[in-house]
Amino acid sequence: MILVTGATGHLGKATIDFLLQKGISPDNISALARSAEKATDLQTKGINVVIGNYDDYASLSAAFNGVDKLLFISSSDITKRLAQHENVVKAAKEAGVKHVVYTSFERKNETETSPLWGLAQAHLNTEKWLKESGLTHTILRNNLYMDFIPVFIGDKVIETGAIYLPASSGKVSTALRSEMAEAIANILAASGHENKIYKLTNTEAYTYSDVASYISEATGKEIQYISPSVEEYNQTLANAGVPTEYIGVFSGFATAQAQGDLETISSDLQNLIGRKPTSLKEFLKTVYSSNN
Ligand SMILES: NC(=O)c1ccc[n+]([C@@H]2O[C@H](COP(=O)([O-])OP(=O)(O)OC[C@H]3O[C@@H](n4cnc5c(N)ncnc54)[C@H](OP(=O)(O)O)[C@@H]3O)[C@@H](O)[C@H]2O)c1
């Protein structure tokens, strides 16, 4: 039995769809959901839905009983996930789960000086707990979802003709979330991935100058890239009424990129899906060409 946590989210849902496409029977797939209402589509597909919450250890213990492979999708609740992830690892160990696949993050800087420390801490601890637990595991170092690039640059790019982010000339080897899901389904459906670390990145890395030129090409409108100081960026967003927590995430990723934290290139994703990952140029063309 494969159990997918975060099954009502983007990555979890997409992974389950790839498992079904690969011919894994829905009888062999369970989905952990916080509420039955959010999982009706999974139920319709014949997936066994179990109700559980990372905050509730007993619900996890019950859900993990009899699970062979657990896809542990990191919690989206940044403020609570350190304790939540500890619950998941402990419950998986107690239930005797045979293999845990965990969605971690790509980085170079593992210290408190990391601009992504707020996100990093839970991932680093979870990797440590998994290793110490003796559980068979696979760690996925997921780089930034490509799907987030249009979010980071904002919806006024075509109107203003400018991308404004403090990433300097730093690069990010960003990849599509759906292709990460496909890779994860391939890992879950086969053996040979035990106790491995995979970097789910693209095979090339991109600057925001690249992003500007790809959008220029897709739309025929000249887009320029401006890299302000972090202080100026944060102040500009605050003046525009952007909530502090969003400013922290946008600014953190841009600064991490400027510092080279997100630039590592790997062929792991390509090997796992059996083809070159979608390039940023192709992706931005599909997103922005309709703005022509
Ligand atoms: N690499 C990147 O660029 C990137 C970007 C964003 C996030 N992430 C990380 O990757 C994960 C998966 O991405 P995604 O796009 O699928 O995120 P998502 O769509 O926000 O899905 C998050 C999933 O986690 C579940 N969840 C949240 N808190 C929970 C709790 N207390 N107990 C049980 N389940 C809980 C959510 O359940 P509900 O449906 O009930 O809310 C949802 O199913 C995120 O959770 C986050 O840790 C990575």
The ligand as a Gaussian input file, in Angstrom:
#p B3LYP/6-31G(d) Opt

LIG

0 1
 N        9.539000      23.705000      -4.090000
 C        8.712000      24.726000      -4.071000
 O        8.804000      25.680000      -4.874000
 C        7.590000      24.753000      -3.077000
 C        6.675000      25.799000      -3.120000
 C        5.608000      25.788000      -2.211000
 C        5.503000      24.772000      -1.283000
 N        6.419000      23.766000      -1.272000
 C        6.345000      22.661000      -0.291000
 O        5.910000      21.509000      -1.016000
 C        4.689000      21.002000      -0.444000
 C        3.794000      20.480000      -1.554000
 O        3.542000      21.521000      -2.488000
 P        2.064000      21.770000      -3.018000
 O        2.199000      22.744000      -4.119000
 O        1.369000      20.500000      -3.229000
 O        1.410000      22.514000      -1.750000
 P       -0.155000      22.680000      -1.451000
 O       -0.937000      22.629000      -2.725000
 O       -0.274000      23.892000      -0.598000
 O       -0.528000      21.386000      -0.596000
 C       -0.145000      21.241000       0.737000
 C       -0.796000      19.984000       1.269000
 O       -0.399000      19.808000       2.640000
 C       -1.586000      19.553000       3.400000
 N       -1.430000      19.968000       4.791000
 C       -1.159000      21.200000       5.263000
 N       -1.168000      21.189000       6.612000
 C       -1.467000      19.916000       6.982000
 C       -1.649000      19.287000       8.239000
 N       -1.567000      19.967000       9.392000
 N       -1.920000      17.972000       8.249000
 C       -2.042000      17.254000       7.100000
 N       -1.889000      17.816000       5.883000
 C       -1.623000      19.124000       5.827000
 C       -2.662000      20.372000       2.703000
 O       -3.948000      19.953000       3.120000
 P       -5.248000      20.897000       2.913000
 O       -5.674000      20.674000       1.483000
 O       -6.212000      20.381000       3.899000
 O       -4.815000      22.318000       3.157000
 C       -2.343000      20.046000       1.257000
 O       -2.850000      18.779000       0.915000
 C        4.115000      22.190000       0.351000
 O        3.290000      21.702000       1.404000
 C        5.368000      22.872000       0.844000
 O        5.895000      22.239000       2.004000
 C        7.446000      23.727000      -2.142000

